[in-house]
Amino acid sequence: MSDKKPISRMGFDTLAAELKQLQEVERPAVLAAVKTARDLGDLSENADYSAAKEKQRHIDKRIGFLENIIKNAQIIDIESLSGDRVTFGAHVEVVDEEGNKMQCRILSDVESDGKTIISCTSPFGRAMIGKCTGDSCVVKTPAGDKEYDILEVKFK
């Protein structure tokens, strides 16, 4: 049994809308394409059938992935959060040892883009969680440890 995973309301709603689109529009369309291609005859040399089946597999896999995320989601109301400590939903400004500043938001794995939205379970996200403005954190990277100073934590 898996633990509930945090996700923002906006992230959850986006995934739920994608799931609905896949289930109600894309999957029925691809099933119709599979049936049409099957009706053309010899399946061993039918490129339309093979392409439609491949698309069906891709859609079914994505539906399963989304259903699993939604089933195990713990929706966090990030609009109600506040404080000076880095938690899920926080906007954080940091500076590294070379003076490079970075701004990011801490959200879920599925919302992360690896640049401005950082996963709460990534090495960078885990290193910052619980820290306050003025604290520093060390992030273990493939290139070695990198230290960051937290300049600002905000939620709005």
C-alpha positions as CSV (number, residue, x, y, z in Angstrom):
1,M,0.0,0.0,0.0
2,S,1.5,3.3,-1.0
3,D,1.6,6.5,1.1
4,K,-0.4,9.5,0.1
5,K,1.6,11.9,-2.0
6,P,1.2,15.7,-1.7
7,I,0.0,17.6,-4.7
8,S,-1.4,21.1,-5.2
9,R,-5.1,21.6,-6.0
10,M,-4.1,23.1,-9.4
11,G,-1.8,20.1,-10.1
12,F,-4.5,17.6,-9.1
13,D,-7.1,19.4,-11.3
14,T,-4.8,19.4,-14.3
15,L,-4.1,15.7,-14.0
16,A,-7.9,14.9,-13.4
17,A,-8.7,16.9,-16.6
18,E,-6.1,15.0,-18.6
19,L,-7.4,11.7,-17.3
20,K,-11.0,12.7,-18.3
21,Q,-9.8,13.7,-21.8
22,L,-8.0,10.4,-22.2
23,Q,-10.9,8.3,-20.9
24,E,-13.8,10.1,-22.6
25,V,-12.2,11.4,-25.9
26,E,-8.9,9.9,-26.9
27,R,-9.4,6.3,-25.8
28,P,-12.8,5.9,-27.5
29,A,-11.3,7.5,-30.7
30,V,-8.4,5.1,-30.8
31,L,-10.6,2.1,-30.1
32,A,-12.7,3.1,-33.1
33,A,-9.5,3.4,-35.2
34,V,-8.4,-0.1,-34.0
35,K,-11.8,-1.5,-35.0
36,T,-11.7,0.2,-38.4
37,A,-8.2,-1.0,-39.1
38,R,-9.1,-4.5,-38.0
39,D,-12.0,-4.5,-40.4
40,L,-9.6,-3.9,-43.3
41,G,-8.4,-7.5,-43.0
42,D,-4.9,-9.0,-42.7
43,L,-3.5,-7.7,-39.4
44,S,0.1,-8.8,-40.0
45,E,0.6,-6.3,-42.8
46,N,-1.8,-3.6,-41.6
47,A,0.2,-0.5,-40.6
48,D,-2.9,1.4,-39.5
49,Y,-3.8,-1.4,-37.1
50,S,-0.3,-1.5,-35.6
51,A,-0.2,2.3,-35.2
52,A,-3.6,2.4,-33.6
53,K,-2.7,-0.5,-31.2
54,E,0.5,1.3,-30.2
55,K,-1.4,4.5,-29.5
56,Q,-3.9,2.5,-27.5
57,R,-1.1,1.0,-25.4
58,H,0.3,4.5,-24.8
59,I,-3.1,5.9,-23.8
60,D,-3.8,2.9,-21.5
61,K,-0.4,3.3,-19.8
62,R,-1.0,7.0,-19.2
63,I,-4.5,6.4,-17.9
64,G,-3.1,3.9,-15.4
65,F,-0.4,6.3,-14.3
66,L,-2.8,9.1,-13.8
67,E,-5.3,6.9,-12.0
68,N,-2.6,5.8,-9.6
69,I,-1.5,9.4,-8.9
70,I,-5.0,10.6,-8.3
71,K,-5.9,7.6,-6.1
72,N,-2.8,8.3,-3.9
73,A,-3.0,12.1,-3.9
74,Q,-3.1,14.2,-0.8
75,I,-4.3,17.6,-2.0
76,I,-2.6,20.5,-0.2
77,D,-4.3,23.8,-0.2
78,I,-1.2,25.9,-0.9
79,E,-3.2,29.1,-0.8
80,S,-3.7,28.8,2.9
81,L,-0.1,28.2,3.8
82,S,2.2,30.8,5.4
83,G,5.3,31.1,7.4
84,D,9.0,31.5,7.0
85,R,9.9,27.8,6.8
86,V,10.3,25.9,3.5
87,T,7.4,23.5,3.1
88,F,5.4,22.1,0.2
89,G,4.0,25.0,-1.8
90,A,6.7,27.5,-0.8
91,H,8.3,30.0,-3.2
92,V,12.0,30.0,-2.3
93,E,14.8,32.3,-3.4
94,V,18.3,30.9,-2.9
95,V,21.9,31.8,-3.8
96,D,24.7,29.3,-4.4
97,E,28.4,29.6,-3.5
98,E,29.2,31.5,-6.8
99,G,26.5,34.1,-6.1
100,N,24.0,32.7,-8.6
101,K,20.4,33.4,-7.5
102,M,17.5,31.1,-8.2
103,Q,13.8,31.3,-7.5
104,C,11.7,28.2,-7.4
105,R,8.5,26.7,-5.9
106,I,8.4,23.4,-4.1
107,L,5.6,21.1,-5.4
108,S,5.0,17.5,-6.3
109,D,7.0,15.2,-8.6
110,V,4.3,15.4,-11.3
111,E,4.2,19.2,-11.2
112,S,8.0,19.7,-11.3
113,D,9.7,21.1,-14.3
114,G,13.2,20.8,-12.7
115,K,13.8,24.5,-13.1
116,T,11.3,26.8,-11.5
117,I,9.1,24.1,-10.0
118,I,11.2,21.7,-7.9
119,S,9.9,18.4,-6.6
120,C,9.6,18.1,-2.9
121,T,11.2,14.6,-3.1
122,S,14.2,15.7,-5.3
123,P,17.6,16.1,-3.6
124,F,17.2,19.9,-3.9
125,G,13.7,19.9,-2.5
126,R,14.5,17.5,0.4
127,A,17.6,19.7,1.3
128,M,15.4,22.8,1.6
129,I,12.4,21.4,3.4
130,G,12.2,22.7,6.9
131,K,14.8,25.5,6.5
132,C,14.1,29.2,7.1
133,T,15.2,32.4,5.6
134,G,18.9,32.8,6.4
135,D,19.6,29.1,6.7
136,S,21.9,27.2,4.3
137,C,21.4,23.8,2.9
138,V,23.7,21.3,1.2
139,V,22.4,19.6,-1.9
140,K,24.1,16.3,-3.0
141,T,24.5,16.4,-6.8
142,P,26.3,14.1,-9.2
143,A,29.0,16.8,-9.5
144,G,29.4,16.9,-5.7
145,D,27.9,18.7,-2.8
146,K,26.6,22.3,-3.5
147,E,25.7,24.8,-0.8
148,Y,22.8,27.2,-1.0
149,D,21.8,30.1,1.2
150,I,18.0,30.6,1.6
151,L,17.3,34.3,0.9
152,E,13.5,34.3,1.0
153,V,10.6,32.0,1.7
154,K,7.1,33.1,0.8
155,F,3.8,31.6,0.0
156,K,1.9,34.2,-2.1
